[in-house]
Amino acid sequence: MKSILEYATNVVENVSRLNGHTSADFQILAAAKHVTIPWAQPIARMYGDGMYSIADMVPALAQHDRKEREYAFASWYERMVSGAPGASFWGDTGMIGLYHAAADVNNGFVESLGSKVKAAFLDLCIKQAVPMEVAYAFHRTFDVALAVMQECYMTALLDGAAQIGINDRLLSRIRVVQIRKTIEEARSSLPVIEWSDSLSTNVTEVDVQHRKLIDIINALRAAGPKGGEAMRRIMKELTDYTVFHFGFEEKMLSDNGYPEYPEHKRAHDKLVAQVGQLNNEVQVGKASVTVDLFKFLRSWLNNHIRGTDRRYSSFLNGKGIH
């Protein structure tokens, strides 16, 4: 493994490209340090409250003195908001991630605690009329710090696996297999599609037809891969109703001179072809109602409504169609 400072610096470079953190953030923080440094103790206490709030975390943390941890966090925080944290800052940040790993404080917990710290900082900025650019600079910098902590945590786990004889290739294989298994389990537990206001197009008849499509897709899933004749019947109903629904939409848009009608019609034609192909395969036994098929239909309907259909909503409303 690289030195902790080298590794942390590499993480900082990569994450900063994504979230926009630059040295300018430290300059912004430095300009407000006379206000923000005194916040170290209350923020550190909040950090301590969070760290020790989960009962099953306490045994793992019992060997560490809480006050000592809070003091260490306060000192680290002061370095950050001073705007001049020093050359070892990111390496020291990586060490915090290693301390988390040693105490069995998982990354999800660290992320949640980090969100509380950022919220507390923002709240103090608002209460004391500190310019919002200071809060933004802190958020970007703190997000990079969280990434360093989390990546160093994961590196410690991977190095530990290597120490017991699991080489990189085997570890990668184990990880891929487990991730695929987890994905499949997650897919199998996908909930049915539920109507919500977020799906409304503000055109009553269109919403009624979309609800009908949702009911058909949910019925298809309920039939399952061994639904036999019921599955084939529902799949045909879905295909027929899709053609009917798209025809209704197209006539309405064409009659009202919708400027994006040609593009909308092309999207419809593509979806009709996809659903028609799926129906043909189901009818002749080449495909069944698998999780992948349901996932496709779920995404298809959600994307169609929230994407192309939402674009014509205000246009039709402006024509008095609701």
C-alpha positions as CSV (number, residue, x, y, z in Angstrom):
1,M,0.0,0.0,0.0
2,K,1.1,3.6,-0.6
3,S,1.8,5.8,2.3
4,I,-1.3,7.1,3.9
5,L,-0.6,10.6,2.7
6,E,0.0,9.5,-0.9
7,Y,-3.2,7.4,-0.9
8,A,-5.2,10.2,0.7
9,T,-3.8,12.8,-1.8
10,N,-4.9,10.7,-4.7
11,V,-8.4,10.4,-3.3
12,V,-8.5,14.2,-2.8
13,E,-7.5,14.8,-6.4
14,N,-10.2,12.4,-7.8
15,V,-13.0,13.5,-5.6
16,S,-12.2,17.2,-6.0
17,R,-12.7,16.9,-9.8
18,L,-16.2,15.6,-9.1
19,N,-17.4,18.1,-6.4
20,G,-15.5,21.2,-7.4
21,H,-13.3,21.5,-4.3
22,T,-10.2,23.7,-4.9
23,S,-7.7,25.6,-2.8
24,A,-10.0,28.6,-3.1
25,D,-12.3,26.8,-0.6
26,F,-9.5,27.0,2.0
27,Q,-9.1,30.7,1.2
28,I,-12.9,31.3,1.8
29,L,-12.7,29.4,5.1
30,A,-9.7,31.3,6.2
31,A,-11.5,34.6,5.8
32,A,-14.2,33.5,8.2
33,K,-12.1,31.6,10.7
34,H,-12.5,34.2,13.4
35,V,-16.2,33.2,13.5
36,T,-16.0,29.5,12.6
37,I,-13.1,28.2,14.8
38,P,-15.0,28.9,18.0
39,W,-17.7,26.4,16.8
40,A,-15.2,23.6,17.2
41,Q,-16.3,22.5,20.7
42,P,-20.1,22.4,20.1
43,I,-19.6,20.6,16.8
44,A,-17.2,18.1,18.4
45,R,-19.8,17.5,21.1
46,M,-22.4,16.8,18.5
47,Y,-20.0,14.5,16.8
48,G,-19.4,12.7,20.1
49,D,-23.1,12.4,20.7
50,G,-23.6,10.8,17.3
51,M,-20.6,8.5,17.6
52,Y,-21.8,7.1,20.9
53,S,-25.5,7.2,20.3
54,I,-25.9,3.7,18.8
55,A,-25.9,1.1,21.6
56,D,-24.3,-1.6,19.5
57,M,-21.5,0.7,18.6
58,V,-20.5,1.4,22.2
59,P,-18.7,-1.9,22.9
60,A,-16.5,-1.3,19.9
61,L,-15.7,2.2,21.0
62,A,-15.4,1.5,24.7
63,Q,-11.6,1.3,24.5
64,H,-11.5,4.9,23.3
65,D,-12.1,7.8,25.6
66,R,-15.0,9.9,24.3
67,K,-13.5,13.2,25.5
68,E,-10.3,12.3,23.8
69,R,-12.1,11.6,20.6
70,E,-14.0,14.8,20.8
71,Y,-10.9,16.8,21.4
72,A,-9.2,15.1,18.4
73,F,-12.1,15.9,16.2
74,A,-12.2,19.5,17.4
75,S,-8.5,19.9,16.6
76,W,-9.0,18.4,13.2
77,Y,-12.0,20.7,12.5
78,E,-10.1,23.7,13.5
79,R,-7.3,22.9,11.1
80,M,-9.8,22.6,8.3
81,V,-11.7,25.9,8.9
82,S,-8.4,27.8,9.5
83,G,-7.8,27.6,5.8
84,A,-4.2,26.5,6.5
85,P,-4.5,22.9,7.6
86,G,-0.9,22.0,6.8
87,A,0.8,19.4,4.5
88,S,-0.2,16.4,6.6
89,F,-3.9,17.3,6.8
90,W,-5.2,14.8,4.2
91,G,-3.0,12.1,5.6
92,D,-4.3,12.7,9.1
93,T,-7.8,12.6,7.6
94,G,-7.0,9.2,6.2
95,M,-5.9,8.1,9.6
96,I,-9.3,9.0,11.0
97,G,-10.8,6.5,8.5
98,L,-8.4,3.9,9.8
99,Y,-9.4,4.6,13.3
100,H,-13.0,4.1,12.3
101,A,-12.1,0.8,10.8
102,A,-10.3,-0.3,13.9
103,A,-13.3,0.6,16.1
104,D,-15.7,-1.1,13.6
105,V,-17.5,2.1,12.8
106,N,-18.8,1.4,9.3
107,N,-18.8,3.9,6.4
108,G,-22.6,4.3,6.4
109,F,-22.5,5.5,9.9
110,V,-19.6,7.8,9.2
111,E,-21.5,9.3,6.2
112,S,-24.6,9.9,8.3
113,L,-22.6,11.5,11.1
114,G,-20.9,13.7,8.4
115,S,-24.3,14.9,7.2
116,K,-25.1,16.0,10.8
117,V,-21.8,17.9,11.0
118,K,-22.5,19.7,7.7
119,A,-26.0,20.5,8.8
120,A,-24.8,21.9,12.1
121,F,-22.2,24.1,10.3
122,L,-24.9,25.4,7.9
123,D,-27.2,26.1,10.8
124,L,-24.5,28.1,12.6
125,C,-23.7,30.1,9.4
126,I,-27.4,31.1,9.1
127,K,-27.8,32.0,12.8
128,Q,-24.6,34.2,12.8
129,A,-25.2,35.6,9.3
130,V,-22.0,34.1,7.9
131,P,-22.0,34.3,4.0
132,M,-23.3,31.2,2.4
133,E,-20.1,30.8,0.3
134,V,-18.4,29.8,3.6
135,A,-21.0,27.0,4.1
136,Y,-20.5,25.8,0.6
137,A,-16.7,25.8,0.9
138,F,-17.0,23.8,4.1
139,H,-19.4,21.3,2.5
140,R,-17.2,20.7,-0.4
141,T,-14.1,20.4,1.7
142,F,-15.8,18.2,4.3
143,D,-17.2,15.9,1.5
144,V,-13.7,15.3,0.2
145,A,-12.6,14.5,3.8
146,L,-15.4,12.0,4.2
147,A,-14.3,10.4,0.9
148,V,-10.7,10.1,2.2
149,M,-11.9,8.5,5.5
150,Q,-14.1,6.0,3.7
151,E,-11.6,5.0,1.1
152,C,-8.9,4.5,3.7
153,Y,-11.4,2.4,5.7
154,M,-12.0,0.2,2.6
155,T,-8.3,-0.1,1.9
156,A,-7.6,-1.3,5.4
157,L,-10.2,-4.0,4.9
158,L,-8.7,-5.1,1.6
159,D,-5.2,-5.1,3.0
160,G,-6.5,-7.2,5.9
161,A,-8.0,-9.7,3.4
162,A,-4.6,-9.9,1.6
163,Q,-2.9,-10.6,4.9
164,I,-4.9,-13.8,5.4
165,G,-4.1,-15.1,1.9
166,I,-6.9,-13.6,-0.2
167,N,-5.1,-12.1,-3.2
168,D,-6.5,-9.2,-5.3
169,R,-7.8,-11.5,-8.0
170,L,-9.6,-13.8,-5.7
171,L,-11.0,-10.9,-3.7
172,S,-12.2,-9.2,-6.8
173,R,-13.9,-12.4,-7.9
174,I,-15.6,-12.8,-4.5
175,R,-16.7,-9.2,-4.6
176,V,-18.2,-9.5,-8.1
177,V,-20.1,-12.7,-7.2
178,Q,-21.5,-11.3,-4.0
179,I,-22.5,-8.0,-5.7
180,R,-24.3,-9.9,-8.4
181,K,-26.1,-12.0,-5.8
182,T,-27.1,-8.9,-3.9
183,I,-28.4,-7.2,-7.1
184,E,-30.6,-10.2,-7.9
185,E,-32.0,-10.3,-4.4
186,A,-32.7,-6.6,-4.5
187,R,-34.4,-7.0,-7.9
188,S,-36.6,-9.8,-6.7
189,S,-37.9,-7.6,-3.9
190,L,-38.8,-4.7,-6.2
191,P,-42.2,-3.4,-5.0
192,V,-45.2,-3.1,-7.3
193,I,-45.6,0.2,-9.1
194,E,-47.6,2.7,-7.1
195,W,-49.4,5.7,-8.4
196,S,-48.4,9.0,-6.9
197,D,-48.9,12.7,-7.7
198,S,-45.3,12.8,-9.0
199,L,-46.6,10.7,-12.0
200,S,-49.5,13.1,-12.8
201,T,-49.5,14.9,-16.1
202,N,-52.3,17.2,-15.0
203,V,-54.4,15.9,-17.8
204,T,-57.2,13.8,-16.3
205,E,-57.8,11.3,-19.0
206,V,-54.1,10.6,-19.5
207,D,-53.7,10.0,-15.8
208,V,-56.6,7.6,-15.9
209,Q,-55.0,5.6,-18.7
210,H,-51.6,5.7,-17.0
211,R,-53.2,4.2,-13.8
212,K,-54.6,1.5,-16.0
213,L,-51.2,0.7,-17.4
214,I,-49.8,0.5,-13.9
215,D,-52.6,-1.9,-12.9
216,I,-51.8,-4.2,-15.9
217,I,-48.1,-4.2,-15.3
218,N,-48.7,-5.1,-11.6
219,A,-51.1,-7.8,-12.6
220,L,-48.4,-9.2,-14.9
221,R,-45.9,-9.3,-12.1
222,A,-48.5,-11.0,-9.8
223,A,-48.9,-13.7,-12.4
224,G,-45.2,-14.5,-12.1
225,P,-42.9,-16.5,-14.4
226,K,-45.2,-19.6,-14.1
227,G,-48.4,-17.7,-14.8
228,G,-49.1,-19.7,-17.9
229,E,-52.3,-18.7,-19.8
230,A,-53.0,-15.8,-17.4
231,M,-49.5,-14.4,-18.0
232,R,-50.0,-14.6,-21.8
233,R,-53.4,-13.0,-21.5
234,I,-52.1,-10.1,-19.4
235,M,-49.1,-9.5,-21.6
236,K,-51.4,-9.2,-24.6
237,E,-53.7,-6.9,-22.7
238,L,-50.6,-4.7,-21.9
239,T,-49.6,-4.6,-25.6
240,D,-53.1,-3.8,-26.8
241,Y,-53.7,-1.1,-24.2
242,T,-50.3,0.5,-24.9
243,V,-51.2,0.8,-28.5
244,F,-54.6,2.3,-27.6
245,H,-53.1,4.7,-25.0
246,F,-50.4,5.9,-27.4
247,G,-53.0,6.4,-30.1
248,F,-55.1,8.5,-27.8
249,E,-52.1,10.7,-26.8
250,E,-50.9,11.1,-30.4
251,K,-54.4,12.3,-31.6
252,M,-54.7,14.7,-28.8
253,L,-51.2,16.2,-29.4
254,S,-51.6,16.3,-33.2
255,D,-55.1,17.9,-33.0
256,N,-53.7,20.6,-30.7
257,G,-50.5,21.4,-32.7
258,Y,-48.0,20.2,-30.1
259,P,-44.6,21.3,-31.5
260,E,-42.7,18.2,-30.3
261,Y,-45.3,15.8,-31.7
262,P,-42.9,14.1,-34.3
263,E,-40.3,13.4,-31.5
264,H,-43.1,12.1,-29.2
265,K,-44.5,9.9,-31.9
266,R,-41.0,8.4,-32.6
267,A,-40.7,7.6,-28.9
268,H,-44.1,5.9,-29.0
269,D,-43.2,3.8,-32.0
270,K,-40.0,2.6,-30.4
271,L,-41.8,1.6,-27.2
272,V,-44.7,-0.1,-29.1
273,A,-42.1,-2.2,-31.0
274,Q,-40.3,-3.1,-27.7
275,V,-43.5,-4.2,-25.9
276,G,-44.7,-6.0,-29.1
277,Q,-41.5,-8.0,-29.3
278,L,-41.8,-8.9,-25.6
279,N,-45.4,-10.0,-26.1
280,N,-44.5,-12.2,-29.1
281,E,-41.7,-13.9,-27.1
282,V,-44.1,-14.5,-24.1
283,Q,-46.9,-15.9,-26.4
284,V,-44.6,-18.5,-28.0
285,G,-42.9,-19.4,-24.7
286,K,-39.5,-17.8,-25.5
287,A,-39.7,-15.5,-22.5
288,S,-41.5,-15.4,-19.2
289,V,-42.3,-12.7,-16.7
290,T,-39.0,-12.5,-15.0
291,V,-37.7,-9.9,-12.6
292,D,-35.7,-8.3,-15.5
293,L,-38.9,-8.0,-17.6
294,F,-40.8,-6.4,-14.8
295,K,-37.9,-4.1,-14.1
296,F,-37.9,-3.1,-17.8
297,L,-41.6,-2.4,-17.8
298,R,-41.4,-0.5,-14.6
299,S,-38.6,1.7,-15.9
300,W,-40.3,2.1,-19.2
301,L,-43.5,3.4,-17.7
302,N,-41.8,5.7,-15.2
303,N,-39.4,7.2,-17.8
304,H,-42.2,7.6,-20.3
305,I,-44.5,9.4,-17.9
306,R,-41.8,11.5,-16.2
307,G,-39.9,12.2,-19.4
308,T,-41.8,12.6,-22.7
309,D,-45.3,13.0,-21.2
310,R,-44.4,15.6,-18.6
311,R,-43.1,17.8,-21.5
312,Y,-46.6,18.2,-23.0
313,S,-48.4,18.8,-19.7
314,S,-48.1,22.6,-19.6
315,F,-48.7,22.9,-23.3
316,L,-52.1,21.1,-23.1
317,N,-53.0,22.9,-19.9
318,G,-52.4,26.2,-21.8
319,K,-54.9,25.0,-24.3
320,G,-57.5,24.5,-21.6
321,I,-57.1,20.7,-21.5
322,H,-56.9,19.4,-17.9
